[in-house]
């Protein structure tokens, strides 16, 4: 159908992972319209706020522990 293509990128963060800068660099380098992150815990949720200027729209499904999902979009 007619319309604009949408680029979606997804990353499993592995909640124990502390390499926030690398995950942020990956996300910025994708040039995706929508980013999906899984295994988001509160610590990762905070780190990913750095993407808000490029991805102002957010939908979070936070569950107890580290099984949250975060969707960011332009």
Buried (B, 14 or more C-beta within 10 A) or exposed (E): EEEEEEEEBEBEBEBEEEEBEEBBEEBBEBEBBBBBBBBBBEBBBEBBEBBEEEBEEBEEEEEEEBEBBBBBBE
